[in-house]
Amino acid sequence: MNMTFASLKGLTLSILGAVAISATVAQGTAEAAQCGPRAKVLAHITGKIKANRQALALAGQSNMVELFVAKSGAWVMTVTKPNKATCVLAAGSSWESMPLQVATGPAV
């Protein structure tokens, strides 16, 4: 199956959106999301954690999902709502970027 860069990028963004939705569902009501003004949340992520944005996608029609990764392997996934409130959906350690591999062969 031949896949173009654009279709792989779309697939990656779709996966990020699905992860964001799963993280929100898994979080449930027992644990409130950590939310705040976008500028303050991003200042913490880029300043204290020293993470840079690696990907972004739309979830639904108006929520922006972003993935931030630090050289240390720390990572944070956020969602920003239209009112500019940004919430941390998930965070962790040991992020490892994998090289993009494109399958070659006959077109299907």
Long-range contacts (C-beta under 8 A, 24 or more apart in sequence): 1-103, 1-105, 1-107, 1-108, 2-103, 2-104, 2-105, 2-107, 2-108, 3-102, 3-103, 5-102, 8-100, 8-102, 12-55, 13-55, 13-56, 13-57, 14-57, 16-55, 16-56, 16-57, 16-65, 16-67, 16-77, 17-57, 17-58, 17-59, 17-65, 19-77, 19-90, 20-57, 20-59, 20-65, 20-77, 20-79, 20-89, 21-59, 23-77, 23-89, 23-90, 24-79, 24-89, 27-89, 33-87, 33-88, 33-89, 34-87, 34-88, 35-85, 35-86, 35-87, 35-88, 36-85, 36-86, 37-84, 37-85, 37-86, 38-80, 38-84, 38-85, 38-86, 41-78, 41-86, 41-87, 41-88, 42-86, 45-76, 45-78, 49-74, 49-76, 51-75, 51-76, 54-97, 65-89, 69-95, 69-97, 70-95
